[in-house]
């Protein structure tokens, strides 16, 4: 069986159909092989780039499609629903906002056409550090002004796709924390050309993880970057990054919805076909109910993703909706994954069924890009008005 989608208009329907068709060219064995080898899906990402799907948010004047966030969400949802993995390229969509909203005209003209054509990849997002975690204001990577350059020193961790990206969006401290009145001041955002930085003090160390996520540690030792690579105003970078985090949460939530649909379709199909004790296992309510409950959770999350995207596109405050969408969608995908494993029994652990791979991949979103507990803290403080807990 195939789940029906919420009605989002003809353009979104066509995007979904096109992505589904593209993903059929990269079947399950393609992803299994990459998972076994811990390899990057270069061919898949190239196909998405050539189709213009990774540049949907870039304005037409710079070679993109100029489509709203809901189009990007539909693309990523369909990738996950097809059993593929959009994490190989999703950052380009959600970190694009910093350059689009806060970059100057020269920066847009320099980078956006190449990103839109696929000539340049803006995939790496350098924010998290080993000692600060989600306490972004406590990062220790510094950018010191030296004439027409900034000199970068420090370390980033969980910087996914750094080995496969040409450009990085980097957050660094330009004013020491003890010298600012507000802890989020003194942080700045830069575009780092990693092709040049790798020749001049930047090193990348891959981190093996429980899923094939191409994540790394990145070290900066006196890396000089042109001052013109500063995005917006020096010291105001936290606000620029924060404005893009709602887009990140919405797009990741859409991926989780796609994962949930994959698990639900897989589980319900198997439950209807698998015969034990002379009857389909899906005839048993103990098998039916977890799948049905996961479906209900997915539909609720899907509606919240839509509301968050609509508010984002309208320029309205969507912090509450984006965070709730991320939390509900991550929980729905995990519930669907659990139901799918239980439905398949021992076969869920066999590589050829793809359940164990997707199970590992979707578990990430309970933790990243923001943990469920931090979302609950946000809701408690900013929505319900309770005292700050951290």
Order of alpha helices (4+ residues) and beta strands (2+ residues): alpha-alpha-alpha-alpha-alpha-alpha-alpha-beta-beta-beta-beta-beta-alpha-beta-beta-beta-alpha-beta-beta-alpha-alpha-alpha-alpha
